[in-house]
Amino acid sequence: MKKYIQRLDQFYLPAGFRGRSAIVVQLWWIVQATLFLHSPQFMYAWRNWLLRLFGATIGKHVIIRPTVRITYPWKLTIGDYSWVGDHAELYTLGPVTIGKHAVISQNSYLCTGSHDYKSESFDIYAEPIVIEDEAWVAADVYVAPGVTIGRGAVIGARSSVYTDMPSGMVCIGSPAKPVKPRL
């Protein structure tokens, strides 16, 4: 018998993986594609309200641009005064926690989930991402599942982050590495 490397016909989504029913998931995706996406830039409170309505924990005076995409808002926590820029993708298969006064810049991708490439059935998994207080994830940064970015760290534009980054450091590259203190 032929040994397969990957058999997608054997893939299954574990029970409860999404965290809500298929109906709630579809309803969120409809709301996100309409009421959220087409709201004017200045309607931050409206978008925050929509996210809270679907179970997100959103602090005060949070700025989320209308082009931000969030897979499952009930797995999202954002602290006070934080910003999420245009076209950022928060792929919340697992929890994403963004601290206070933190910035996720435009086109960045926070990816909490992936597949086990060694598994013939291509098993899916999710690991949390934590962006601590006062951190700045600059433009077009990829953050992998299970990563913590320390308090006050700066992740330089177009970096790829596969391991935890230390507090108070400027980190750049692919893979990102700390290069100097922020202050």
ABEGO torsion letter per residue (X at the ends): XBBBABBAAABBBBBGAAGBBAAAAAAAAAAAABAAAABBAABAAAAAAAAAAAGBBBBBGBBBBAABBBABAAABBBBBGBBBBBGBBBBBABBBBBBBGBBBBBGBBBBABBBBAABAAGBBBBBBBBBBBGBBBBBGBBBBBGBBBBBGBBBBBGBBBABBBBBGBBBBEOBBBBABBAX
